[in-house]
Amino acid sequence: MGEPYVFRMANTVQQAIEAEFARWPNQETGGLLLGYPDGCGGALANIHVGPGPNAGHFPAFFAPDMDYHQKEIDRTYADDRHARLLGNWHLHPGQFDRPSGHDAESVRSILREWNLNAPDFIACIAVRDGVAVRLRAWRMTAKDLRFREVPIRFVAATESATAPQPEWIAIPAAHEHLRALLASANGAGFRAGLERHPQGMRMPLVNGRASAELRFPRNFPFEASTLIAGARRQRIPPETVPAAALLGRELRKSLRRAK
């Protein structure tokens, strides 16, 4: 049996949803959620697309601006080939915080007919809870086309889709090193994450149109990691790993060479 699916939402996306609620206090609204699948079946949504300038907002109905959404999806994919459409969110009236029959049919149609090349789709249903927003996440897979609720966890915008797990990296002390490297990469302007790799873990890195990755062996940090940028491979000595700022500089230099 696989690991449980967890849907992670960056706090910046959560704040964008709350801002949309404030704009449309008595009408329905919604938007898209884009981000990255992780190495164990879950996903991180850290890109929010609003309803669009020509969306229709009504007390019990929401019609998104489809042209605007398609342009934003295309723009995101052009900037970052690793990102994908994960799902959408929309407000339900009252306290009905689960997908409606119309929602289910719409998502079935998306998975059957759209060229998403995606195994699943997340529908986040939002309701007003006083002055706050309450969200629940529902996942439909292309395999069975049924909604099932999945846990939703709100995370810092710089958190990766997957935290390092002990079975991926054997040395517990390495986990703090990996978190420091992830924070350094995100702080240096990269979109970075951590994923499972057959020999340990990998950290994909994207900066504009350039991409690279770091690979970590299972006995990291006692063995060197490898920085891969295009056809170039560079070993990162173990003693360099704690110097996150130094590694950040090396990453930027390698990506500039790869462009």
C-alpha positions as CSV (number, residue, x, y, z in Angstrom):
1,M,0.0,0.0,0.0
2,G,1.4,3.4,-0.9
3,E,2.0,6.4,1.3
4,P,-1.1,8.6,2.0
5,Y,-1.8,11.4,-0.4
6,V,-1.3,14.9,1.2
7,F,-2.2,18.1,-0.7
8,R,0.0,21.0,0.4
9,M,-0.9,24.6,-0.2
10,A,1.6,27.4,0.1
11,N,0.5,30.1,2.5
12,T,0.8,32.6,-0.4
13,V,-1.9,30.7,-2.3
14,Q,-4.1,30.6,0.8
15,Q,-3.7,34.4,1.2
16,A,-4.6,34.9,-2.5
17,I,-7.8,32.9,-2.0
18,E,-8.7,34.9,1.1
19,A,-8.2,38.1,-0.9
20,E,-10.6,36.9,-3.6
21,F,-13.2,36.2,-0.9
22,A,-12.8,39.8,0.3
23,R,-13.4,41.1,-3.2
24,W,-16.6,39.1,-3.7
25,P,-18.3,39.0,-0.3
26,N,-21.8,38.0,-1.5
27,Q,-21.0,36.1,-4.7
28,E,-19.2,33.0,-5.8
29,T,-15.7,33.1,-7.0
30,G,-12.8,30.7,-7.7
31,G,-9.5,30.1,-9.5
32,L,-6.8,27.6,-10.5
33,L,-4.1,25.8,-8.5
34,L,-0.8,25.1,-10.1
35,G,2.3,23.6,-8.7
36,Y,4.3,20.4,-8.5
37,P,3.7,16.7,-7.8
38,D,6.1,15.3,-5.2
39,G,7.9,12.0,-5.0
40,C,5.3,10.1,-3.0
41,G,2.0,10.8,-4.8
42,G,1.1,14.1,-3.1
43,A,1.4,17.6,-4.5
44,L,2.3,21.2,-3.6
45,A,0.2,24.1,-4.9
46,N,2.2,27.2,-4.8
47,I,0.9,29.1,-7.9
48,H,-2.5,30.7,-7.8
49,V,-4.5,32.0,-10.8
50,G,-7.5,34.2,-10.0
51,P,-11.0,34.1,-11.6
52,G,-10.0,36.4,-14.4
53,P,-11.2,39.9,-15.5
54,N,-14.2,38.5,-17.5
55,A,-15.4,35.9,-14.9
56,G,-19.0,35.8,-14.0
57,H,-19.8,36.1,-10.2
58,F,-23.3,35.3,-9.0
59,P,-24.8,34.4,-5.6
60,A,-25.0,30.7,-6.4
61,F,-22.9,30.3,-9.5
62,F,-19.3,31.1,-10.8
63,A,-18.2,31.2,-14.4
64,P,-14.4,31.5,-14.7
65,D,-12.7,33.5,-17.5
66,M,-11.5,30.5,-19.5
67,D,-9.4,32.6,-22.0
68,Y,-7.6,34.2,-19.1
69,H,-7.0,30.8,-17.4
70,Q,-5.6,29.3,-20.5
71,K,-3.2,32.2,-21.0
72,E,-2.0,31.9,-17.4
73,I,-1.5,28.2,-17.7
74,D,0.5,28.6,-21.0
75,R,2.6,31.4,-19.4
76,T,3.4,29.3,-16.3
77,Y,4.4,26.3,-18.5
78,A,6.6,28.5,-20.6
79,D,8.4,29.8,-17.5
80,D,8.6,26.4,-15.7
81,R,8.3,23.1,-17.5
82,H,8.1,21.3,-14.2
83,A,4.9,23.0,-13.1
84,R,1.4,21.6,-13.9
85,L,-2.2,22.3,-13.4
86,L,-3.1,20.5,-10.1
87,G,-6.8,21.5,-9.9
88,N,-9.0,24.4,-8.9
89,W,-10.9,26.0,-6.0
90,H,-14.2,27.7,-5.8
91,L,-16.6,29.0,-3.2
92,H,-19.8,27.2,-2.3
93,P,-22.7,29.0,-0.7
94,G,-23.6,28.3,2.9
95,Q,-21.7,25.4,4.6
96,F,-21.7,22.9,1.7
97,D,-18.0,22.1,1.7
98,R,-18.0,19.1,-0.6
99,P,-18.1,18.8,-4.4
100,S,-21.5,19.0,-6.0
101,G,-22.8,16.7,-8.7
102,H,-22.0,19.4,-11.3
103,D,-18.4,19.7,-9.9
104,A,-17.9,15.9,-10.2
105,E,-19.2,15.9,-13.8
106,S,-17.0,18.9,-14.7
107,V,-13.8,17.2,-13.3
108,R,-14.6,13.9,-15.0
109,S,-14.9,15.8,-18.3
110,I,-11.5,17.5,-17.6
111,L,-9.8,14.1,-16.9
112,R,-11.4,12.4,-19.9
113,E,-11.2,15.1,-22.5
114,W,-8.5,17.6,-21.7
115,N,-4.9,16.9,-22.7
116,L,-3.5,17.3,-19.2
117,N,-1.4,14.2,-19.1
118,A,-2.2,14.2,-15.4
119,P,-3.3,11.2,-13.3
120,D,-5.6,13.3,-11.0
121,F,-7.3,16.6,-10.3
122,I,-7.9,18.4,-7.0
123,A,-11.0,20.3,-6.3
124,C,-10.7,22.6,-3.3
125,I,-14.1,23.7,-1.9
126,A,-14.2,26.8,0.1
127,V,-16.9,28.1,2.4
128,R,-17.2,31.1,4.6
129,D,-16.7,30.5,8.3
130,G,-17.6,33.8,9.8
131,V,-15.0,36.2,8.5
132,A,-12.6,33.3,7.8
133,V,-12.3,30.9,4.9
134,R,-12.5,27.1,5.4
135,L,-11.1,24.8,2.7
136,R,-11.4,21.1,2.1
137,A,-9.5,19.2,-0.7
138,W,-11.1,16.5,-2.8
139,R,-9.1,14.4,-5.3
140,M,-10.4,12.6,-8.4
141,T,-8.1,10.2,-10.2
142,A,-8.3,9.3,-13.9
143,K,-8.4,5.7,-12.9
144,D,-11.7,5.6,-11.0
145,L,-13.2,9.1,-11.6
146,R,-14.6,9.4,-8.1
147,F,-13.9,12.2,-5.5
148,R,-12.2,11.3,-2.3
149,E,-11.3,13.8,0.4
150,V,-7.5,14.2,1.0
151,P,-5.7,16.0,3.8
152,I,-4.8,19.6,3.1
153,R,-1.8,21.1,4.8
154,F,-0.8,24.8,4.6
155,V,2.9,25.3,4.4
156,A,5.4,28.2,4.0
157,A,5.9,29.2,0.4
158,T,9.5,28.0,0.4
159,E,8.7,24.5,1.7
160,S,9.2,21.7,-0.7
161,A,6.6,19.4,-1.9
162,T,8.2,16.6,0.1
163,A,10.2,16.6,3.3
164,P,13.2,14.3,3.4
165,Q,12.2,10.9,4.8
166,P,14.6,8.6,6.8
167,E,14.3,5.7,4.3
168,W,15.4,8.0,1.5
169,I,18.5,9.4,3.3
170,A,20.0,7.1,5.8
171,I,21.8,9.7,8.0
172,P,19.3,11.6,10.2
173,A,21.7,14.6,10.5
174,A,21.5,15.0,6.7
175,H,17.8,16.1,7.0
176,E,18.8,19.5,8.5
177,H,21.4,20.0,5.8
178,L,18.8,19.3,3.1
179,R,16.3,21.8,4.7
180,A,19.1,24.4,4.8
181,L,20.0,23.8,1.1
182,L,16.3,24.0,0.1
183,A,15.9,27.3,2.0
184,S,19.1,28.6,0.4
185,A,17.9,27.7,-3.1
186,N,14.5,29.2,-2.7
187,G,16.0,32.3,-1.2
188,A,18.4,32.7,-4.2
189,G,15.4,32.9,-6.6
190,F,15.0,29.3,-7.5
191,R,11.9,27.1,-7.4
192,A,13.2,24.1,-5.6
193,G,11.8,20.9,-4.2
194,L,12.9,17.5,-2.8
195,E,11.9,14.2,-4.4
196,R,12.7,10.6,-4.1
197,H,15.5,9.2,-6.3
198,P,16.6,5.6,-6.7
199,Q,20.0,6.3,-5.1
200,G,18.7,8.8,-2.5
201,M,17.1,12.1,-3.1
202,R,17.1,14.8,-5.8
203,M,16.4,18.5,-5.6
204,P,15.1,20.0,-8.9
205,L,16.0,23.6,-9.4
206,V,14.3,26.0,-11.9
207,N,15.3,29.6,-12.5
208,G,13.4,31.2,-15.4
209,R,13.9,28.9,-18.4
210,A,17.0,27.3,-17.0
211,S,16.9,24.2,-14.9
212,A,19.3,22.0,-12.9
213,E,19.2,19.4,-10.1
214,L,21.2,18.3,-7.1
215,R,21.4,14.6,-6.4
216,F,22.1,13.3,-3.0
217,P,23.3,9.7,-2.2
218,R,21.8,7.7,0.6
219,N,24.8,8.2,2.9
220,F,24.8,12.0,2.3
221,P,26.4,14.2,3.8
222,F,29.4,11.8,4.1
223,E,29.5,11.4,0.4
224,A,29.6,14.1,-2.2
225,S,26.4,15.3,-3.9
226,T,26.2,16.0,-7.7
227,L,25.0,19.2,-9.4
228,I,23.7,18.5,-12.9
229,A,23.1,21.5,-15.2
230,G,22.5,20.6,-18.8
231,A,25.4,18.3,-19.9
232,R,27.6,19.5,-17.0
233,R,28.1,17.5,-13.8
234,Q,29.8,18.9,-10.8
235,R,30.6,17.1,-7.6
236,I,29.8,19.1,-4.4
237,P,32.2,18.0,-1.7
238,P,30.6,17.1,1.7
239,E,32.4,19.9,3.5
240,T,30.7,22.4,1.1
241,V,27.2,21.3,2.0
242,P,26.7,23.2,5.3
243,A,27.7,26.4,3.6
244,A,24.3,27.0,2.1
245,A,25.2,30.5,0.8
246,L,28.2,29.2,-1.0
247,L,26.2,26.5,-2.6
248,G,23.6,29.0,-3.7
249,R,26.3,31.0,-5.5
250,E,27.5,27.8,-7.2
251,L,24.0,27.0,-8.3
252,R,23.5,30.5,-9.8
253,K,26.8,30.2,-11.7
254,S,25.9,26.8,-13.1
255,L,22.5,27.8,-14.3
256,R,23.9,30.9,-16.0
257,R,26.3,28.6,-17.9
258,A,23.5,26.3,-18.8
259,K,21.3,29.0,-20.3
